[in-house]
């Protein structure tokens, strides 16, 4: 079977942004992308 896969990378300056904020951002982004109706919103 073929699956749709996308990679997301985030670069940030750890002196300006705590890694926990970056991790939360990526987790939220993944959650939004996994919603079934996000394409309908485009």
mmCIF entry with sequence, helices, sheets and N, C-alpha, C, O atoms, coordinates in Angstrom:
data_MODEL
# 
_entry.id   MODEL 
# 
_entity.id                         1 
_entity.type                       polymer 
_entity.pdbx_number_of_molecules   1 
# 
_entity_poly.entity_id                      1 
_entity_poly.type                           'polypeptide(L)' 
_entity_poly.nstd_linkage                   no 
_entity_poly.nstd_monomer                   no 
_entity_poly.pdbx_seq_one_letter_code       
;(UNK)(UNK)(UNK)(UNK)(UNK)(UNK)(UNK)(UNK)(UNK)(UNK)(UNK)(UNK)(UNK)(UNK)(UNK)(UNK)
(UNK)(UNK)(UNK)(UNK)(UNK)(UNK)(UNK)(UNK)(UNK)(UNK)(UNK)(UNK)(UNK)(UNK)(UNK)(UNK)
(UNK)(UNK)(UNK)(UNK)(UNK)(UNK)(UNK)(UNK)(UNK)(UNK)
;
_entity_poly.pdbx_seq_one_letter_code_can   XXXXXXXXXXXXXXXXXXXXXXXXXXXXXXXXXXXXXXXXXX 
_entity_poly.pdbx_strand_id                 A 
# 
loop_
_entity_poly_seq.entity_id 
_entity_poly_seq.num 
_entity_poly_seq.mon_id 
_entity_poly_seq.hetero 
1 1  UNK n 
1 2  UNK n 
1 3  UNK n 
1 4  UNK n 
1 5  UNK n 
1 6  UNK n 
1 7  UNK n 
1 8  UNK n 
1 9  UNK n 
1 10 UNK n 
1 11 UNK n 
1 12 UNK n 
1 13 UNK n 
1 14 UNK n 
1 15 UNK n 
1 16 UNK n 
1 17 UNK n 
1 18 UNK n 
1 19 UNK n 
1 20 UNK n 
1 21 UNK n 
1 22 UNK n 
1 23 UNK n 
1 24 UNK n 
1 25 UNK n 
1 26 UNK n 
1 27 UNK n 
1 28 UNK n 
1 29 UNK n 
1 30 UNK n 
1 31 UNK n 
1 32 UNK n 
1 33 UNK n 
1 34 UNK n 
1 35 UNK n 
1 36 UNK n 
1 37 UNK n 
1 38 UNK n 
1 39 UNK n 
1 40 UNK n 
1 41 UNK n 
1 42 UNK n 
# 
_struct_asym.id          A 
_struct_asym.entity_id   1 
# 
loop_
_struct_conf.conf_type_id 
_struct_conf.id 
_struct_conf.pdbx_PDB_helix_id 
_struct_conf.beg_label_comp_id 
_struct_conf.beg_label_asym_id 
_struct_conf.beg_label_seq_id 
_struct_conf.pdbx_beg_PDB_ins_code 
_struct_conf.end_label_comp_id 
_struct_conf.end_label_asym_id 
_struct_conf.end_label_seq_id 
_struct_conf.pdbx_end_PDB_ins_code 
_struct_conf.beg_auth_comp_id 
_struct_conf.beg_auth_asym_id 
_struct_conf.beg_auth_seq_id 
_struct_conf.end_auth_comp_id 
_struct_conf.end_auth_asym_id 
_struct_conf.end_auth_seq_id 
_struct_conf.pdbx_PDB_helix_class 
_struct_conf.details 
_struct_conf.pdbx_PDB_helix_length 
HELX_P HELX_P1 AA1 UNK A 19 ? UNK A 34 ? UNK A 19 UNK A 34 1 ? 16 
HELX_P HELX_P2 AA2 UNK A 39 ? UNK A 41 ? UNK A 39 UNK A 41 5 ? 3  
# 
_struct_conf_type.id          HELX_P 
_struct_conf_type.criteria    ? 
_struct_conf_type.reference   ? 
# 
loop_
_atom_site.group_PDB 
_atom_site.id 
_atom_site.type_symbol 
_atom_site.label_atom_id 
_atom_site.label_alt_id 
_atom_site.label_comp_id 
_atom_site.label_asym_id 
_atom_site.label_entity_id 
_atom_site.label_seq_id 
_atom_site.pdbx_PDB_ins_code 
_atom_site.Cartn_x 
_atom_site.Cartn_y 
_atom_site.Cartn_z 
_atom_site.occupancy 
_atom_site.B_iso_or_equiv 
_atom_site.pdbx_formal_charge 
_atom_site.auth_seq_id 
_atom_site.auth_comp_id 
_atom_site.auth_asym_id 
_atom_site.auth_atom_id 
_atom_site.pdbx_PDB_model_num 
ATOM 1   N N  . UNK A 1 1  ? 0.837   -1.184 0.000  1.00 0.00 ? 1  UNK A N  1 
ATOM 2   C CA . UNK A 1 1  ? 0.000   0.000  0.000  1.00 0.00 ? 1  UNK A CA 1 
ATOM 3   C C  . UNK A 1 1  ? 0.877   1.240  0.000  1.00 0.00 ? 1  UNK A C  1 
ATOM 4   O O  . UNK A 1 1  ? 1.979   1.243  0.548  1.00 0.00 ? 1  UNK A O  1 
ATOM 5   N N  . UNK A 1 2  ? 0.375   2.275  -0.615 1.00 0.00 ? 2  UNK A N  1 
ATOM 6   C CA . UNK A 1 2  ? 1.095   3.548  -0.666 1.00 0.00 ? 2  UNK A CA 1 
ATOM 7   C C  . UNK A 1 2  ? 0.437   4.499  0.321  1.00 0.00 ? 2  UNK A C  1 
ATOM 8   O O  . UNK A 1 2  ? -0.786  4.636  0.349  1.00 0.00 ? 2  UNK A O  1 
ATOM 9   N N  . UNK A 1 3  ? 1.249   5.143  1.116  1.00 0.00 ? 3  UNK A N  1 
ATOM 10  C CA . UNK A 1 3  ? 0.752   6.087  2.113  1.00 0.00 ? 3  UNK A CA 1 
ATOM 11  C C  . UNK A 1 3  ? 1.284   7.479  1.809  1.00 0.00 ? 3  UNK A C  1 
ATOM 12  O O  . UNK A 1 3  ? 2.408   7.633  1.332  1.00 0.00 ? 3  UNK A O  1 
ATOM 13  N N  . UNK A 1 4  ? 0.484   8.473  2.083  1.00 0.00 ? 4  UNK A N  1 
ATOM 14  C CA . UNK A 1 4  ? 0.942   9.855  1.956  1.00 0.00 ? 4  UNK A CA 1 
ATOM 15  C C  . UNK A 1 4  ? 1.783   10.198 3.172  1.00 0.00 ? 4  UNK A C  1 
ATOM 16  O O  . UNK A 1 4  ? 1.355   10.029 4.314  1.00 0.00 ? 4  UNK A O  1 
ATOM 17  N N  . UNK A 1 5  ? 2.966   10.673 2.909  1.00 0.00 ? 5  UNK A N  1 
ATOM 18  C CA . UNK A 1 5  ? 3.872   11.038 3.999  1.00 0.00 ? 5  UNK A CA 1 
ATOM 19  C C  . UNK A 1 5  ? 4.449   12.409 3.694  1.00 0.00 ? 5  UNK A C  1 
ATOM 20  O O  . UNK A 1 5  ? 4.836   12.688 2.559  1.00 0.00 ? 5  UNK A O  1 
ATOM 21  N N  . UNK A 1 6  ? 4.506   13.246 4.688  1.00 0.00 ? 6  UNK A N  1 
ATOM 22  C CA . UNK A 1 6  ? 5.141   14.547 4.548  1.00 0.00 ? 6  UNK A CA 1 
ATOM 23  C C  . UNK A 1 6  ? 6.078   14.776 5.711  1.00 0.00 ? 6  UNK A C  1 
ATOM 24  O O  . UNK A 1 6  ? 5.779   14.415 6.850  1.00 0.00 ? 6  UNK A O  1 
ATOM 25  N N  . UNK A 1 7  ? 7.191   15.365 5.421  1.00 0.00 ? 7  UNK A N  1 
ATOM 26  C CA . UNK A 1 7  ? 8.155   15.677 6.468  1.00 0.00 ? 7  UNK A CA 1 
ATOM 27  C C  . UNK A 1 7  ? 8.101   17.167 6.761  1.00 0.00 ? 7  UNK A C  1 
ATOM 28  O O  . UNK A 1 7  ? 7.998   17.984 5.845  1.00 0.00 ? 7  UNK A O  1 
ATOM 29  N N  . UNK A 1 8  ? 8.169   17.512 8.021  1.00 0.00 ? 8  UNK A N  1 
ATOM 30  C CA . UNK A 1 8  ? 8.175   18.907 8.433  1.00 0.00 ? 8  UNK A CA 1 
ATOM 31  C C  . UNK A 1 8  ? 9.398   19.119 9.309  1.00 0.00 ? 8  UNK A C  1 
ATOM 32  O O  . UNK A 1 8  ? 9.640   18.373 10.257 1.00 0.00 ? 8  UNK A O  1 
ATOM 33  N N  . UNK A 1 9  ? 10.154  20.135 8.980  1.00 0.00 ? 9  UNK A N  1 
ATOM 34  C CA . UNK A 1 9  ? 11.328  20.471 9.780  1.00 0.00 ? 9  UNK A CA 1 
ATOM 35  C C  . UNK A 1 9  ? 11.141  21.870 10.351 1.00 0.00 ? 9  UNK A C  1 
ATOM 36  O O  . UNK A 1 9  ? 10.528  22.736 9.727  1.00 0.00 ? 9  UNK A O  1 
ATOM 37  N N  . UNK A 1 10 ? 11.667  22.069 11.518 1.00 0.00 ? 10 UNK A N  1 
ATOM 38  C CA . UNK A 1 10 ? 11.577  23.369 12.174 1.00 0.00 ? 10 UNK A CA 1 
ATOM 39  C C  . UNK A 1 10 ? 12.965  23.741 12.659 1.00 0.00 ? 10 UNK A C  1 
ATOM 40  O O  . UNK A 1 10 ? 13.599  22.985 13.395 1.00 0.00 ? 10 UNK A O  1 
ATOM 41  N N  . UNK A 1 11 ? 13.427  24.894 12.250 1.00 0.00 ? 11 UNK A N  1 
ATOM 42  C CA . UNK A 1 11 ? 14.704  25.411 12.717 1.00 0.00 ? 11 UNK A CA 1 
ATOM 43  C C  . UNK A 1 11 ? 14.413  26.611 13.599 1.00 0.00 ? 11 UNK A C  1 
ATOM 44  O O  . UNK A 1 11 ? 13.634  27.490 13.230 1.00 0.00 ? 11 UNK A O  1 
ATOM 45  N N  . UNK A 1 12 ? 15.036  26.645 14.755 1.00 0.00 ? 12 UNK A N  1 
ATOM 46  C CA . UNK A 1 12 ? 14.813  27.765 15.659 1.00 0.00 ? 12 UNK A CA 1 
ATOM 47  C C  . UNK A 1 12 ? 16.085  28.030 16.446 1.00 0.00 ? 12 UNK A C  1 
ATOM 48  O O  . UNK A 1 12 ? 16.928  27.147 16.601 1.00 0.00 ? 12 UNK A O  1 
ATOM 49  N N  . UNK A 1 13 ? 16.213  29.229 16.931 1.00 0.00 ? 13 UNK A N  1 
ATOM 50  C CA . UNK A 1 13 ? 17.359  29.618 17.752 1.00 0.00 ? 13 UNK A CA 1 
ATOM 51  C C  . UNK A 1 13 ? 17.002  29.322 19.202 1.00 0.00 ? 13 UNK A C  1 
ATOM 52  O O  . UNK A 1 13 ? 16.143  29.986 19.784 1.00 0.00 ? 13 UNK A O  1 
ATOM 53  N N  . UNK A 1 14 ? 17.652  28.341 19.775 1.00 0.00 ? 14 UNK A N  1 
ATOM 54  C CA . UNK A 1 14 ? 17.316  27.923 21.142 1.00 0.00 ? 14 UNK A CA 1 
ATOM 55  C C  . UNK A 1 14 ? 17.613  29.007 22.165 1.00 0.00 ? 14 UNK A C  1 
ATOM 56  O O  . UNK A 1 14 ? 17.152  28.918 23.303 1.00 0.00 ? 14 UNK A O  1 
ATOM 57  N N  . UNK A 1 15 ? 18.369  30.020 21.790 1.00 0.00 ? 15 UNK A N  1 
ATOM 58  C CA . UNK A 1 15 ? 18.624  31.134 22.714 1.00 0.00 ? 15 UNK A CA 1 
ATOM 59  C C  . UNK A 1 15 ? 17.409  32.054 22.793 1.00 0.00 ? 15 UNK A C  1 
ATOM 60  O O  . UNK A 1 15 ? 17.206  32.733 23.799 1.00 0.00 ? 15 UNK A O  1 
ATOM 61  N N  . UNK A 1 16 ? 16.602  32.075 21.732 1.00 0.00 ? 16 UNK A N  1 
ATOM 62  C CA . UNK A 1 16 ? 15.437  32.952 21.691 1.00 0.00 ? 16 UNK A CA 1 
ATOM 63  C C  . UNK A 1 16 ? 14.138  32.217 21.997 1.00 0.00 ? 16 UNK A C  1 
ATOM 64  O O  . UNK A 1 16 ? 13.215  32.795 22.571 1.00 0.00 ? 16 UNK A O  1 
ATOM 65  N N  . UNK A 1 17 ? 14.064  30.939 21.615 1.00 0.00 ? 17 UNK A N  1 
ATOM 66  C CA . UNK A 1 17 ? 12.838  30.158 21.794 1.00 0.00 ? 17 UNK A CA 1 
ATOM 67  C C  . UNK A 1 17 ? 13.184  28.861 22.508 1.00 0.00 ? 17 UNK A C  1 
ATOM 68  O O  . UNK A 1 17 ? 14.082  28.131 22.090 1.00 0.00 ? 17 UNK A O  1 
ATOM 69  N N  . UNK A 1 18 ? 12.474  28.584 23.572 1.00 0.00 ? 18 UNK A N  1 
ATOM 70  C CA . UNK A 1 18 ? 12.669  27.339 24.304 1.00 0.00 ? 18 UNK A CA 1 
ATOM 71  C C  . UNK A 1 18 ? 12.218  26.167 23.434 1.00 0.00 ? 18 UNK A C  1 
ATOM 72  O O  . UNK A 1 18 ? 11.218  26.267 22.723 1.00 0.00 ? 18 UNK A O  1 
ATOM 73  N N  . UNK A 1 19 ? 12.946  25.073 23.491 1.00 0.00 ? 19 UNK A N  1 
ATOM 74  C CA . UNK A 1 19 ? 12.617  23.895 22.694 1.00 0.00 ? 19 UNK A CA 1 
ATOM 75  C C  . UNK A 1 19 ? 11.228  23.351 22.972 1.00 0.00 ? 19 UNK A C  1 
ATOM 76  O O  . UNK A 1 19 ? 10.615  22.746 22.092 1.00 0.00 ? 19 UNK A O  1 
ATOM 77  N N  . UNK A 1 20 ? 10.721  23.555 24.184 1.00 0.00 ? 20 UNK A N  1 
ATOM 78  C CA . UNK A 1 20 ? 9.379   23.076 24.520 1.00 0.00 ? 20 UNK A CA 1 
ATOM 79  C C  . UNK A 1 20 ? 8.321   23.784 23.675 1.00 0.00 ? 20 UNK A C  1 
ATOM 80  O O  . UNK A 1 20 ? 7.341   23.164 23.262 1.00 0.00 ? 20 UNK A O  1 
ATOM 81  N N  . UNK A 1 21 ? 8.512   25.070 23.417 1.00 0.00 ? 21 UNK A N  1 
ATOM 82  C CA . UNK A 1 21 ? 7.574   25.802 22.565 1.00 0.00 ? 21 UNK A CA 1 
ATOM 83  C C  . UNK A 1 21 ? 7.606   25.259 21.143 1.00 0.00 ? 21 UNK A C  1 
ATOM 84  O O  . UNK A 1 21 ? 6.564   25.095 20.508 1.00 0.00 ? 21 UNK A O  1 
ATOM 85  N N  . UNK A 1 22 ? 8.800   24.984 20.652 1.00 0.00 ? 22 UNK A N  1 
ATOM 86  C CA . UNK A 1 22 ? 8.942   24.444 19.301 1.00 0.00 ? 22 UNK A CA 1 
ATOM 87  C C  . UNK A 1 22 ? 8.291   23.065 19.204 1.00 0.00 ? 22 UNK A C  1 
ATOM 88  O O  . UNK A 1 22 ? 7.623   22.762 18.215 1.00 0.00 ? 22 UNK A O  1 
ATOM 89  N N  . UNK A 1 23 ? 8.481   22.239 20.215 1.00 0.00 ? 23 UNK A N  1 
ATOM 90  C CA . UNK A 1 23 ? 7.881   20.903 20.219 1.00 0.00 ? 23 UNK A CA 1 
ATOM 91  C C  . UNK A 1 23 ? 6.361   20.993 20.253 1.00 0.00 ? 23 UNK A C  1 
ATOM 92  O O  . UNK A 1 23 ? 5.681   20.228 19.569 1.00 0.00 ? 23 UNK A O  1 
ATOM 93  N N  . UNK A 1 24 ? 5.821   21.919 21.042 1.00 0.00 ? 24 UNK A N  1 
ATOM 94  C CA . UNK A 1 24 ? 4.364   22.099 21.091 1.00 0.00 ? 24 UNK A CA 1 
ATOM 95  C C  . UNK A 1 24 ? 3.822   22.579 19.751 1.00 0.00 ? 24 UNK A C  1 
ATOM 96  O O  . UNK A 1 24 ? 2.751   22.160 19.310 1.00 0.00 ? 24 UNK A O  1 
ATOM 97  N N  . UNK A 1 25 ? 4.587   23.470 19.108 1.00 0.00 ? 25 UNK A N  1 
ATOM 98  C CA . UNK A 1 25 ? 4.172   23.957 17.795 1.00 0.00 ? 25 UNK A CA 1 
ATOM 99  C C  . UNK A 1 25 ? 4.091   22.805 16.801 1.00 0.00 ? 25 UNK A C  1 
ATOM 100 O O  . UNK A 1 25 ? 3.095   22.674 16.089 1.00 0.00 ? 25 UNK A O  1 
ATOM 101 N N  . UNK A 1 26 ? 5.121   21.972 16.743 1.00 0.00 ? 26 UNK A N  1 
ATOM 102 C CA . UNK A 1 26 ? 5.115   20.848 15.811 1.00 0.00 ? 26 UNK A CA 1 
ATOM 103 C C  . UNK A 1 26 ? 4.024   19.837 16.150 1.00 0.00 ? 26 UNK A C  1 
ATOM 104 O O  . UNK A 1 26 ? 3.412   19.264 15.249 1.00 0.00 ? 26 UNK A O  1 
ATOM 105 N N  . UNK A 1 27 ? 3.777   19.614 17.429 1.00 0.00 ? 27 UNK A N  1 
ATOM 106 C CA . UNK A 1 27 ? 2.714   18.691 17.830 1.00 0.00 ? 27 UNK A CA 1 
ATOM 107 C C  . UNK A 1 27 ? 1.351   19.225 17.393 1.00 0.00 ? 27 UNK A C  1 
ATOM 108 O O  . UNK A 1 27 ? 0.507   18.468 16.914 1.00 0.00 ? 27 UNK A O  1 
ATOM 109 N N  . UNK A 1 28 ? 1.142   20.522 17.561 1.00 0.00 ? 28 UNK A N  1 
ATOM 110 C CA . UNK A 1 28 ? -0.133  21.130 17.152 1.00 0.00 ? 28 UNK A CA 1 
ATOM 111 C C  . UNK A 1 28 ? -0.274  21.093 15.636 1.00 0.00 ? 28 UNK A C  1 
ATOM 112 O O  . UNK A 1 28 ? -1.357  20.820 15.118 1.00 0.00 ? 28 UNK A O  1 
ATOM 113 N N  . UNK A 1 29 ? 0.811   21.367 14.927 1.00 0.00 ? 29 UNK A N  1 
ATOM 114 C CA . UNK A 1 29 ? 0.777   21.307 13.472 1.00 0.00 ? 29 UNK A CA 1 
ATOM 115 C C  . UNK A 1 29 ? 0.424   19.899 13.001 1.00 0.00 ? 29 UNK A C  1 
ATOM 116 O O  . UNK A 1 29 ? -0.394  19.735 12.095 1.00 0.00 ? 29 UNK A O  1 
ATOM 117 N N  . UNK A 1 30 ? 1.026   18.897 13.602 1.00 0.00 ? 30 UNK A N  1 
ATOM 118 C CA . UNK A 1 30 ? 0.722   17.506 13.251 1.00 0.00 ? 30 UNK A CA 1 
ATOM 119 C C  . UNK A 1 30 ? -0.743  17.194 13.528 1.00 0.00 ? 30 UNK A C  1 
ATOM 120 O O  . UNK A 1 30 ? -1.399  16.523 12.731 1.00 0.00 ? 30 UNK A O  1 
ATOM 121 N N  . UNK A 1 31 ? -1.256  17.677 14.653 1.00 0.00 ? 31 UNK A N  1 
ATOM 122 C CA . UNK A 1 31 ? -2.660  17.445 14.999 1.00 0.00 ? 31 UNK A CA 1 
ATOM 123 C C  . UNK A 1 31 ? -3.578  18.071 13.950 1.00 0.00 ? 31 UNK A C  1 
ATOM 124 O O  . UNK A 1 31 ? -4.549  17.446 13.522 1.00 0.00 ? 31 UNK A O  1 
ATOM 125 N N  . UNK A 1 32 ? -3.277  19.292 13.538 1.00 0.00 ? 32 UNK A N  1 
ATOM 126 C CA . UNK A 1 32 ? -4.107  19.961 12.542 1.00 0.00 ? 32 UNK A CA 1 
ATOM 127 C C  . UNK A 1 32 ? -4.053  19.257 11.193 1.00 0.00 ? 32 UNK A C  1 
ATOM 128 O O  . UNK A 1 32 ? -5.069  19.150 10.506 1.00 0.00 ? 32 UNK A O  1 
ATOM 129 N N  . UNK A 1 33 ? -2.876  18.776 10.811 1.00 0.00 ? 33 UNK A N  1 
ATOM 130 C CA . UNK A 1 33 ? -2.741  18.093 9.530  1.00 0.00 ? 33 UNK A CA 1 
ATOM 131 C C  . UNK A 1 33 ? -3.433  16.741 9.524  1.00 0.00 ? 33 UNK A C  1 
ATOM 132 O O  . UNK A 1 33 ? -3.841  16.259 8.467  1.00 0.00 ? 33 UNK A O  1 
ATOM 133 N N  . UNK A 1 34 ? -3.570  16.124 10.685 1.00 0.00 ? 34 UNK A N  1 
ATOM 134 C CA . UNK A 1 34 ? -4.200  14.815 10.772 1.00 0.00 ? 34 UNK A CA 1 
ATOM 135 C C  . UNK A 1 34 ? -5.720  14.883 10.787 1.00 0.00 ? 34 UNK A C  1 
ATOM 136 O O  . UNK A 1 34 ? -6.386  13.857 10.650 1.00 0.00 ? 34 UNK A O  1 
ATOM 137 N N  . UNK A 1 35 ? -6.273  16.079 10.952 1.00 0.00 ? 35 UNK A N  1 
ATOM 138 C CA . UNK A 1 35 ? -7.725  16.215 10.889 1.00 0.00 ? 35 UNK A CA 1 
ATOM 139 C C  . UNK A 1 35 ? -8.194  15.842 9.488  1.00 0.00 ? 35 UNK A C  1 
ATOM 140 O O  . UNK A 1 35 ? -7.525  16.147 8.500  1.00 0.00 ? 35 UNK A O  1 
ATOM 141 N N  . UNK A 1 36 ? -9.325  15.194 9.408  1.00 0.00 ? 36 UNK A N  1 
ATOM 142 C CA . UNK A 1 36 ? -9.793  14.698 8.113  1.00 0.00 ? 36 UNK A CA 1 
ATOM 143 C C  . UNK A 1 36 ? -10.355 15.789 7.211  1.00 0.00 ? 36 UNK A C  1 
ATOM 144 O O  . UNK A 1 36 ? -10.417 15.595 5.997  1.00 0.00 ? 36 UNK A O  1 
ATOM 145 N N  . UNK A 1 37 ? -10.763 16.922 7.756  1.00 0.00 ? 37 UNK A N  1 
ATOM 146 C CA . UNK A 1 37 ? -11.428 17.929 6.933  1.00 0.00 ? 37 UNK A CA 1 
ATOM 147 C C  . UNK A 1 37 ? -10.569 19.143 6.614  1.00 0.00 ? 37 UNK A C  1 
ATOM 148 O O  . UNK A 1 37 ? -11.103 20.148 6.144  1.00 0.00 ? 37 UNK A O  1 
ATOM 149 N N  . UNK A 1 38 ? -9.264  19.094 6.849  1.00 0.00 ? 38 UNK A N  1 
ATOM 150 C CA . UNK A 1 38 ? -8.444  20.287 6.615  1.00 0.00 ? 38 UNK A CA 1 
ATOM 151 C C  . UNK A 1 38 ? -8.363  20.646 5.141  1.00 0.00 ? 38 UNK A C  1 
ATOM 152 O O  . UNK A 1 38 ? -8.222  21.823 4.810  1.00 0.00 ? 38 UNK A O  1 
ATOM 153 N N  . UNK A 1 39 ? -8.447  19.676 4.252  1.00 0.00 ? 39 UNK A N  1 
ATOM 154 C CA . UNK A 1 39 ? -8.386  19.968 2.823  1.00 0.00 ? 39 UNK A CA 1 
ATOM 155 C C  . UNK A 1 39 ? -9.620  20.757 2.398  1.00 0.00 ? 39 UNK A C  1 
ATOM 156 O O  . UNK A 1 39 ? -9.529  21.618 1.523  1.00 0.00 ? 39 UNK A O  1 
ATOM 157 N N  . UNK A 1 40 ? -10.747 20.482 2.994  1.00 0.00 ? 40 UNK A N  1 
ATOM 158 C CA . UNK A 1 40 ? -11.981 21.189 2.656  1.00 0.00 ? 40 UNK A CA 1 
ATOM 159 C C  . UNK A 1 40 ? -11.893 22.667 3.006  1.00 0.00 ? 40 UNK A C  1 
ATOM 160 O O  . UNK A 1 40 ? -12.596 23.487 2.416  1.00 0.00 ? 40 UNK A O  1 
ATOM 161 N N  . UNK A 1 41 ? -11.037 23.012 3.960  1.00 0.00 ? 41 UNK A N  1 
ATOM 162 C CA . UNK A 1 41 ? -10.893 24.412 4.370  1.00 0.00 ? 41 UNK A CA 1 
ATOM 163 C C  . UNK A 1 41 ? -10.042 25.225 3.403  1.00 0.00 ? 41 UNK A C  1 
ATOM 164 O O  . UNK A 1 41 ? -10.046 26.455 3.461  1.00 0.00 ? 41 UNK A O  1 
ATOM 165 N N  . UNK A 1 42 ? -9.314  24.556 2.517  1.00 0.00 ? 42 UNK A N  1 
ATOM 166 C CA . UNK A 1 42 ? -8.431  25.277 1.582  1.00 0.00 ? 42 UNK A CA 1 
ATOM 167 C C  . UNK A 1 42 ? -9.208  26.005 0.527  1.00 0.00 ? 42 UNK A C  1 
ATOM 168 O O  . UNK A 1 42 ? -8.618  26.658 -0.334 1.00 0.00 ? 42 UNK A O  1 
# 
